[in-house]
Amino acid sequence: MRADRFTGKTVCITGGAQGMGRQAALDMAAEGAAVAVTDIDDQALEDIKGEFDEMGAASLVLHCDVSKCSEVEAAVARIADQFGSLDILINNAGLLKSFTIEETTNELIDRTIDINIKGVLYAVRAVTPIMKKQNYGRIVNISSIAGKNGDNTTSFVYGASKGAVITITRSTARQLGPFGITCNAIAPHAVMTKMMEYWDDDKKQAMADKIPLKRLGTVEDMSNLMMFLASDESSFITGEVININGGYYMD
Ligand SMILES: NC(=O)c1ccc[n+]([C@@H]2O[C@H](COP(=O)([O-])OP(=O)(O)OC[C@H]3O[C@@H](n4cnc5c(N)ncnc54)[C@H](O)[C@@H]3O)[C@@H](O)[C@H]2O)c1
């Protein structure tokens, strides 16, 4: 196992049992982190636990629905208790549904806000006293191109929720900066995970053709940026929202 950027660090990745969060969890474990993964998919949690154990990594997997404040607070307390610190929080859990404006139900609006916005607020609030006490922390939020530029393939509440993640990132960066805590976000687009299974092959090809780098995103691309923002290599960067989309959208 490689052990460098994250040796001695504890990381919590929400929704980290699959997709880009899973990749970041495994990559950070390979670089020495003690990794706690929370998710609502118990089979995926069990699978990633097996991978951590094969690597010989210190790890913890917890069933935790980020939309439930009590579960988030209990998970954060358990992680800090087990590993003695909580240095890095990656707010990765998310819900995306593809519906038109007229099709978007009240239930979908509520569920998207509960997971994509409240889940981030609950987790940031729960880690704040721990990170303040440490005078150290790295928070990485997963926004989206839809939160910056709007989007016509996802429900409009998804873009709204990811826009909120950007303002949460900036407020957190301003308020926690004096305590040695950075907070940044990434704004991905077109990363081929389970969430994007609703794109058929024609849609994927059409999108790749429009991207200057002529390909779709990979979970490794996302993990590399999450790790940079979670590491001390980015210690003078805070409140930023970094596009990661092959040049499809620039601002
Ligand atoms: N894939 C993309 O193109 C893309 C683009 C922009 C932003 N994002 C964002 O990236 C993040 C990761 O998505 P992904 O593409 O890896 O998707 P994914 O579906 O592979 O992974 C999402 C994970 O979140 C978990 N999850 C869902 N609801 C949860 C809840 N209430 N509590 C805890 N965990 C929950 C799922 O079980 C799953 O393991 C999301 O926030 C998503 O909105 C993805």
The ligand as an SDF file (V2000), in Angstrom:
LIG
                    3D

 44 48  0  0  0  0  0  0  0  0999 V2000
  -22.0030   11.3620  -12.3220 N   0  0  0  0  0  0  0  0  0  0  0  0
  -22.0370   12.6160  -12.7370 C   0  0  0  0  0  0  0  0  0  0  0  0
  -21.9380   12.9120  -13.9540 O   0  0  0  0  0  0  0  0  0  0  0  0
  -22.1740   13.7340  -11.7390 C   0  0  0  0  0  0  0  0  0  0  0  0
  -22.1160   15.0480  -12.2230 C   0  0  0  0  0  0  0  0  0  0  0  0
  -22.2130   16.1020  -11.3260 C   0  0  0  0  0  0  0  0  0  0  0  0
  -22.3530   15.8520   -9.9700 C   0  0  0  0  0  0  0  0  0  0  0  0
  -22.4250   14.5720   -9.5260 N   0  0  0  0  0  0  0  0  0  0  0  0
  -22.5570   14.3530   -8.0870 C   0  0  0  0  0  0  0  0  0  0  0  0
  -21.5480   13.4790   -7.6600 O   0  0  0  0  0  0  0  0  0  0  0  0
  -21.9480   12.8280   -6.4540 C   0  0  0  0  0  0  0  0  0  0  0  0
  -21.6650   11.3360   -6.5560 C   0  0  0  0  0  0  0  0  0  0  0  0
  -22.4640   10.7850   -7.5810 O   0  0  0  0  0  0  0  0  0  0  0  0
  -22.0510    9.5210   -8.4780 P   0  0  0  0  0  0  0  0  0  0  0  0
  -22.1140    9.9700   -9.8940 O   0  0  0  0  0  0  0  0  0  0  0  0
  -20.8010    8.8980   -7.9480 O   0  0  0  0  0  0  0  0  0  0  0  0
  -23.3360    8.6070   -8.2400 O   0  0  0  0  0  0  0  0  0  0  0  0
  -23.5640    7.1350   -7.6600 P   0  0  0  0  0  0  0  0  0  0  0  0
  -25.0130    6.8900   -7.8170 O   0  0  0  0  0  0  0  0  0  0  0  0
  -22.6030    6.1740   -8.2470 O   0  0  0  0  0  0  0  0  0  0  0  0
  -23.1920    7.2920   -6.1070 O   0  0  0  0  0  0  0  0  0  0  0  0
  -24.0070    8.0080   -5.2220 C   0  0  0  0  0  0  0  0  0  0  0  0
  -23.9830    7.3100   -3.8800 C   0  0  0  0  0  0  0  0  0  0  0  0
  -24.7560    8.0800   -2.9450 O   0  0  0  0  0  0  0  0  0  0  0  0
  -25.5200    7.1730   -2.1650 C   0  0  0  0  0  0  0  0  0  0  0  0
  -26.6840    7.8600   -1.6100 N   0  0  0  0  0  0  0  0  0  0  0  0
  -27.8040    8.2490   -2.2640 C   0  0  0  0  0  0  0  0  0  0  0  0
  -28.6580    8.8060   -1.4080 N   0  0  0  0  0  0  0  0  0  0  0  0
  -28.0790    8.7720   -0.1760 C   0  0  0  0  0  0  0  0  0  0  0  0
  -28.4700    9.1910    1.1160 C   0  0  0  0  0  0  0  0  0  0  0  0
  -29.6630    9.7360    1.3150 N   0  0  0  0  0  0  0  0  0  0  0  0
  -27.6060    9.0200    2.1350 N   0  0  0  0  0  0  0  0  0  0  0  0
  -26.3890    8.4360    1.9300 C   0  0  0  0  0  0  0  0  0  0  0  0
  -25.9710    8.0090    0.7230 N   0  0  0  0  0  0  0  0  0  0  0  0
  -26.8160    8.1680   -0.3180 C   0  0  0  0  0  0  0  0  0  0  0  0
  -25.8900    6.0620   -3.1390 C   0  0  0  0  0  0  0  0  0  0  0  0
  -26.2960    4.8740   -2.4660 O   0  0  0  0  0  0  0  0  0  0  0  0
  -24.5800    5.9000   -3.9010 C   0  0  0  0  0  0  0  0  0  0  0  0
  -23.7110    4.9770   -3.2920 O   0  0  0  0  0  0  0  0  0  0  0  0
  -23.4270   13.1930   -6.2700 C   0  0  0  0  0  0  0  0  0  0  0  0
  -23.5490   14.2280   -5.3200 O   0  0  0  0  0  0  0  0  0  0  0  0
  -23.8350   13.6890   -7.6460 C   0  0  0  0  0  0  0  0  0  0  0  0
  -24.9310   14.5660   -7.5860 O   0  0  0  0  0  0  0  0  0  0  0  0
  -22.3330   13.5040  -10.3860 C   0  0  0  0  0  0  0  0  0  0  0  0
  1  2  1  0
  2  3  2  0
  2  4  1  0
  4  5  1  0
  4 44  2  0
  5  6  2  0
  6  7  1  0
  7  8  2  0
  8  9  1  0
  8 44  1  0
  9 10  1  0
  9 42  1  0
 10 11  1  0
 11 12  1  0
 11 40  1  0
 12 13  1  0
 13 14  1  0
 14 15  2  0
 14 16  1  0
 14 17  1  0
 17 18  1  0
 18 19  2  0
 18 20  1  0
 18 21  1  0
 21 22  1  0
 22 23  1  0
 23 24  1  0
 23 38  1  0
 24 25  1  0
 25 26  1  0
 25 36  1  0
 26 27  1  0
 26 35  1  0
 27 28  2  0
 28 29  1  0
 29 30  1  0
 29 35  2  0
 30 31  1  0
 30 32  2  0
 32 33  1  0
 33 34  2  0
 34 35  1  0
 36 37  1  0
 36 38  1  0
 38 39  1  0
 40 41  1  0
 40 42  1  0
 42 43  1  0
M  CHG  2   8   1  16  -1
M  END
$$$$
